[in-house]
């Protein structure tokens, strides 16, 4: 059965195909194919130890992963930024089940390379009642082996579309994390991972919840 998030994705993809030029569509597909064929952004795998980190939340307070793990498992999702429509759909889908995640004794944390101000805007825009952390410079995403460099031809496409990734991230690197979701058990081991080069291919939050239930 198609989930609400997948339905929203499909609707947006159809709208994009109807409005974007063939050249833009080709460049976006080429960038995904190149990333898939490269060594970038492959992510840490199930069974690996998650690196500890300390990052500011949208209000500037520091959140430490291993301190959170003392309370229970953590669902950790990396998103590209509030400028990305697929990210916003995914974040809202997680908001719908955040109560169920908490009922499993777990915490939900979303991370992007956006500055704290932009993270706060993303949190407020989507009415998110869970932690949204700012990983400026993609330092934590890099520790999870998720970072990739946007090719120059795609940077031009993004600029022409008004997607100021550099302004959201507060730097000119034009690097992003691939969309990835992890469940990290209380001992810091990655119990589940979903990492794809295609930003339109993401873990279904409802399926992540079922994986979380299996941990118990």
C-alpha positions as CSV (number, residue, x, y, z in Angstrom):
1,X,0.0,0.0,0.0
2,X,1.4,3.4,-1.0
3,X,2.0,5.6,2.0
4,X,1.0,9.3,2.3
5,X,4.6,10.4,2.0
6,X,5.2,8.3,-1.2
7,X,2.0,9.6,-2.6
8,X,3.2,13.2,-2.0
9,X,6.6,12.4,-3.5
10,X,4.9,11.0,-6.7
11,X,2.7,14.0,-7.0
12,X,5.7,16.3,-6.7
13,X,7.7,14.3,-9.2
14,X,4.9,14.5,-11.8
15,X,4.6,18.3,-11.3
16,X,8.4,18.6,-11.7
17,X,8.4,16.5,-14.9
18,X,5.6,18.7,-16.3
19,X,7.4,22.0,-15.5
20,X,11.2,21.4,-15.7
21,X,13.0,21.4,-19.1
22,X,14.5,18.2,-20.5
23,X,18.0,19.7,-19.9
24,X,17.3,20.2,-16.2
25,X,15.8,16.8,-15.8
26,X,18.7,15.1,-17.6
27,X,21.3,17.0,-15.4
28,X,19.5,16.0,-12.2
29,X,19.3,12.3,-13.3
30,X,23.0,12.4,-14.4
31,X,24.0,13.8,-11.0
32,X,22.2,10.9,-9.2
33,X,23.8,8.3,-11.5
34,X,27.3,9.8,-11.0
35,X,26.8,9.8,-7.2
36,X,25.6,6.2,-7.3
37,X,28.7,5.2,-9.3
38,X,31.1,7.1,-7.0
39,X,32.5,6.3,-3.5
40,X,30.8,9.3,-2.0
41,X,27.9,9.2,0.4
42,X,27.6,5.4,0.9
43,X,27.0,5.8,4.7
44,X,27.9,3.7,7.7
45,X,26.3,0.3,7.6
46,X,24.3,-1.9,10.1
47,X,26.5,-3.2,12.8
48,X,28.9,-0.3,12.8
49,X,29.4,1.9,15.8
50,X,27.8,5.3,15.5
51,X,30.2,8.2,16.2
52,X,29.3,10.3,19.1
53,X,28.6,14.0,18.3
54,X,27.5,17.2,19.9
55,X,25.4,19.6,17.8
56,X,23.2,22.6,18.5
57,X,19.5,22.3,18.2
58,X,17.3,25.0,16.6
59,X,17.3,27.0,19.9
60,X,21.1,26.8,20.2
61,X,21.2,24.2,23.0
62,X,23.8,21.4,22.6
63,X,22.5,17.8,22.0
64,X,24.9,14.9,22.5
65,X,24.1,11.6,20.8
66,X,25.5,9.3,23.5
67,X,23.7,11.2,26.3
68,X,20.4,10.7,24.4
69,X,21.2,6.9,24.1
70,X,21.3,6.7,27.9
71,X,17.5,7.2,27.7
72,X,16.8,4.8,24.9
73,X,17.4,4.2,21.1
74,X,17.7,7.1,18.7
75,X,16.1,7.4,15.2
76,X,18.6,9.6,13.4
77,X,17.6,11.0,10.0
78,X,19.9,13.2,7.8
79,X,18.1,15.6,5.4
80,X,19.5,18.0,2.9
81,X,17.8,21.2,4.1
82,X,14.5,23.1,4.4
83,X,14.9,24.2,0.7
84,X,14.4,20.6,-0.4
85,X,10.7,19.7,-0.9
86,X,11.2,16.0,-0.4
87,X,13.0,16.7,2.9
88,X,10.0,18.7,4.2
89,X,7.6,16.0,3.2
90,X,9.7,13.4,5.0
91,X,10.1,15.6,8.1
92,X,6.3,16.1,8.3
93,X,5.8,12.3,7.9
94,X,8.0,11.8,10.9
95,X,6.1,14.4,12.9
96,X,2.9,12.3,12.4
97,X,4.5,9.3,14.2
98,X,6.8,11.1,16.7
99,X,4.4,10.1,19.5
100,X,4.7,6.4,18.5
101,X,8.5,6.7,18.4
102,X,8.4,8.2,21.9
103,X,6.1,5.4,23.0
104,X,8.8,2.9,22.1
105,X,11.2,4.7,24.5
106,X,13.1,6.2,21.6
107,X,14.1,9.7,20.5
108,X,13.9,11.2,17.0
109,X,16.7,13.5,15.8
110,X,16.9,15.2,12.4
111,X,20.2,16.6,11.1
112,X,21.1,18.9,8.2
113,X,24.0,21.2,7.3
114,X,21.8,24.3,7.6
115,X,22.8,27.0,10.0
116,X,20.8,27.1,13.3
117,X,18.6,30.0,12.1
118,X,17.6,28.0,9.0
119,X,17.1,24.9,11.1
120,X,14.7,26.9,13.3
121,X,12.9,28.1,10.2
122,X,12.6,24.5,9.0
123,X,11.3,23.3,12.4
124,X,8.7,26.1,12.6
125,X,7.6,25.8,9.0
126,X,6.8,22.1,9.5
127,X,5.6,22.3,13.1
128,X,8.1,19.7,14.2
129,X,8.0,18.6,17.8
130,X,11.4,16.8,17.8
131,X,15.0,17.7,17.7
132,X,16.3,19.4,14.6
133,X,20.1,19.8,14.8
134,X,22.5,22.0,12.8
135,X,25.6,20.2,11.4
136,X,27.4,23.2,9.9
137,X,30.2,22.1,7.6
138,X,28.7,18.6,7.4
139,X,31.2,17.5,10.1
140,X,28.9,14.8,11.6
141,X,27.5,13.7,8.2
142,X,31.1,13.2,7.1
143,X,31.7,11.0,10.1
144,X,28.8,8.9,9.0
145,X,30.3,8.9,5.4
146,X,27.3,10.7,3.9
147,X,28.8,13.8,2.4
148,X,29.0,14.4,-1.4
149,X,30.0,17.3,-3.6
150,X,27.3,18.8,-5.9
151,X,28.7,18.8,-9.5
152,X,29.2,22.3,-11.0
153,X,26.5,21.8,-13.6
154,X,24.0,21.0,-10.8
155,X,25.1,24.0,-8.8
156,X,24.1,26.1,-11.7
157,X,20.7,24.4,-12.0
158,X,20.1,25.0,-8.3
159,X,21.2,28.7,-8.5
160,X,18.9,29.2,-11.5
161,X,16.0,27.7,-9.5
162,X,16.8,30.0,-6.6
163,X,17.9,27.2,-4.3
164,X,20.5,29.0,-2.2
165,X,22.1,26.0,-0.6
166,X,25.2,28.1,0.2
167,X,23.1,30.7,2.1
168,X,21.2,27.9,4.0
169,X,24.5,26.2,4.9
170,X,26.5,29.4,5.6
171,X,29.4,28.3,3.3
172,X,30.3,28.0,-0.3
173,X,31.3,24.3,-0.4
174,X,28.0,23.1,-2.0
175,X,28.3,19.8,-0.2
176,X,25.3,17.9,1.1
177,X,24.6,14.7,3.0
178,X,22.7,12.0,1.2
179,X,19.3,11.4,2.7
180,X,19.9,8.7,5.3
181,X,18.1,7.2,8.3
182,X,19.5,5.2,11.1
183,X,18.2,3.4,14.2
184,X,21.0,3.5,16.8
185,X,20.7,1.1,19.8
186,X,21.5,2.2,23.3
187,X,25.0,0.8,23.1
188,X,25.8,3.0,20.0
189,X,25.5,0.2,17.4
190,X,23.7,0.9,14.2
191,X,20.7,-1.5,14.2
192,X,19.1,-0.2,11.0
193,X,20.2,1.9,8.1
194,X,18.7,3.2,4.9
195,X,21.0,5.2,2.6
196,X,20.4,6.0,-1.0
197,X,22.1,8.2,-3.6
198,X,18.7,9.2,-5.1
199,X,17.2,11.9,-2.8
200,X,13.7,10.8,-3.9
201,X,14.3,7.3,-2.3
202,X,13.9,7.5,1.4
203,X,13.0,5.2,4.3
204,X,9.3,5.2,5.0
205,X,8.8,6.5,8.5
206,X,6.2,3.9,9.2
207,X,8.6,1.1,8.3
208,X,11.3,2.7,10.5
209,X,8.8,2.6,13.4
210,X,8.2,-1.1,12.7
211,X,12.0,-1.7,12.8
212,X,12.2,0.2,16.1
213,X,9.5,-2.1,17.6
214,X,11.5,-5.1,16.5
215,X,14.5,-3.9,18.6
216,X,12.5,-4.6,21.7
